[in-house]
Amino acid sequence: MNVMFSAMLFVLAEHPKIGIITAARISFAITSGHKKDLFFLDLSFLGWTMFFLVTGGLVFLWLIPYRRMTLINAYDAMKHESLVMGKQPH
């Protein structure tokens, strides 16, 4: 998924009535300045993904929730920073 839209699903989950275009704009505003951080966050799961392939998917039950919670925590931190800094969607 493109990094600038990585927060879009979380925005829609939090505010389901705002619509896709608005969620994309908010996601873009939230992730602005964090693209490199999000890239390295995704890259940090590369080893886990290889481990997932080697174990035939046994790590799946642990890896998917762990990755999802990591992304949720990253979204929450970026959202908080955006609110503090007053970033507005365009």
PyMOL commands that set and color helices and strands:
alter all, ss='L'
color gray80, all
select helices_A, chain A and resi 3-5+8-14+20-31+35-43+46-54+60-85
alter helices_A, ss='H'
color red, helices_A
deselect
rebuild
show_as cartoon
